[in-house]
Amino acid sequence: MFNKVLVAEDLDTISIAVVQALEELSISEIHYAKYCDDAFLKIKRALHDNSPYDLLISDLSFKEDHRENKLKSGDELIEAVKKVQPNIKTIIFSIEDKSFRIKSLFNNLGINAYVSKGRNSIPELKKAIQSVFSNDEKILSPELSHALRDRSLLEIEAYDISLLKLLSKGLTIEEIASQFNTSGIIPNGNSSLEKRINKLKIYFKASNNVHLIAIAKDLGLV
């Protein structure tokens, strides 16, 4: 079984239940963090001390408060963690149920399991932890099994997600083109971006950019 586990969760009631589940699995060292930035610092500190975490369990949504944080979601946390510790096992424990977001977490961030918060979620989480430790198969809560089979968003690529996220922040085509160019993302010309946006509007049957972003948010794309 895992020896050292980090739980990233901002609700005390959930953290207590998760920690208790980990204790029942005889995991010897359990730490938790209420903020993604704190969780990331713990990961880096553990690596520096040559005592890395074996498993990260994280929620996706973290409520904002007075504190400024660079990492604001579980997605961002895992992406950052994977850059410094690529082989760490990761489990998402969240209420989110949007197919694309779940599929993206497996395909783009390489998470090992996704457990949906609900009435029977703690026993499911314990099973997921045991399964992740024992094998490399993707583990998904039974009620969300449709998520990895959903082909309705098959044509949407990581490029489109990046484009939609910047659009949702109010950036102009010129500003997006500049950011893509700086990041080495191609195509990054104004014309190419406009064509891609038009393609997305047709794909989602959106009447304009505002409608497109609203649909993307409803689907959990941004």
Long-range contacts (C-beta under 8 A, 24 or more apart in sequence): 1-25, 1-26, 1-27, 1-130, 1-133, 2-27, 2-54, 2-55, 2-89, 2-129, 2-133, 3-27, 3-28, 3-29, 3-54, 4-28, 4-29, 4-30, 4-31, 4-46, 4-51, 4-52, 4-53, 4-54, 4-55, 5-29, 5-30, 5-31, 5-53, 5-54, 5-55, 5-56, 5-57, 6-31, 6-32, 6-33, 6-39, 6-42, 6-43, 6-53, 6-55, 6-56, 6-57, 7-31, 7-32, 7-33, 7-57, 7-58, 8-32, 8-33, 8-36, 8-39, 8-56, 8-57, 8-58, 8-59, 8-62, 8-74, 8-77, 9-34, 9-57, 9-58, 9-59, 9-93, 10-34, 10-35, 10-59, 10-62, 10-63, 11-59, 14-59, 14-93, 14-117, 17-122, 18-57, 18-93, 18-122, 18-125, 21-122, 21-125, 21-126, 21-129, 22-129, 24-126, 25-126, 25-129, 25-130, 34-62, 35-62, 35-67, 35-69, 36-62, 36-69, 36-71, 36-72, 36-73, 36-74, 36-76, 36-77, 37-69, 37-70, 37-71, 39-71, 39-77, 39-81, 40-71, 40-77, 40-80, 40-81, 43-81, 43-84, 43-85, 43-88, 44-84, 47-84, 47-85, 52-85, 52-88, 53-85, 53-88, 54-88, 54-89, 55-88, 55-89, 55-90, 55-91, 55-129, 55-132, 55-133, 56-81, 56-88, 56-89, 56-90, 56-91, 57-90, 57-91, 57-92, 57-93, 57-125, 57-129, 58-90, 58-91, 58-92, 58-93, 59-92, 59-93, 59-94, 60-92, 60-94, 60-96, 60-101, 61-94, 61-95, 61-96, 75-105, 75-109, 78-105, 78-109, 78-111, 79-109, 82-109, 82-110, 89-132, 89-133, 91-115, 91-125, 91-128, 91-129, 91-132, 91-139, 93-117, 93-121, 93-125, 96-220, 97-144, 97-147, 98-219, 98-220, 99-146, 99-147, 99-150, 99-152, 99-153, 99-219, 99-220, 100-150, 100-153, 100-156, 100-219, 100-220, 100-221, 101-220, 101-221, 102-140, 102-144, 102-147, 102-148, 103-147, 103-148, 103-150, 103-153, 104-161, 106-138, 106-148, 108-158, 112-136, 112-138, 112-139, 113-138, 113-139, 113-140, 114-139, 114-140, 114-141, 114-144, 114-147, 115-139, 115-141, 116-141, 116-143, 116-144, 118-143, 153-219, 155-203, 156-203, 156-221, 159-185, 159-196, 160-196, 160-200, 160-221, 161-221, 161-222, 163-193, 163-196, 163-197, 163-200, 164-200, 164-212, 164-213, 164-216, 164-221, 164-222, 165-222, 167-197, 167-209, 167-212, 167-213, 168-213, 168-216, 168-217, 168-222, 173-197
